[in-house]
Amino acid sequence: MTLDKAKKGQTVIIKNINDNEIRVQAIRLGLYEGAHVNCSGKIPFGPVILSNRLQEIAVGRELAKRITIEVCDLKEGA
């Protein structure tokens, strides 16, 4: 599944960022493969808003389509 398909309120794990340049930039913002982030909002036809610790990041839809994610199972941490 890709990040653009995440639903508001879901916690997701970033599995793959399909662009080396973007991967380097994303790491600087705390988005890296294996990171757990929360989809805190989605603007219709616009960016996906991610929250990670105390920051929020808006990821454009076209970029979000190139980031592979997995929905975090709430029972996993229990």
Rosetta blueprint (number, residue, H / E / L):
1 M L
2 T E
3 L H
4 D H
5 K H
6 A L
7 K L
8 K L
9 G L
10 Q L
11 T E
12 V E
13 I E
14 I E
15 K E
16 N E
17 I E
18 N L
19 D L
20 N H
21 E H
22 I H
23 R H
24 V H
25 Q H
26 A H
27 I H
28 R H
29 L L
30 G L
31 L L
32 Y L
33 E L
34 G L
35 A L
36 H E
37 V E
38 N E
39 C E
40 S E
41 G E
42 K E
43 I L
44 P L
45 F L
46 G L
47 P L
48 V E
49 I E
50 L E
51 S E
52 N E
53 R L
54 L L
55 Q E
56 E E
57 I E
58 A E
59 V E
60 G L
61 R H
62 E H
63 L H
64 A H
65 K L
66 R L
67 I E
68 T E
69 I E
70 E E
71 V E
72 C L
73 D L
74 L H
75 K H
76 E H
77 G H
78 A L
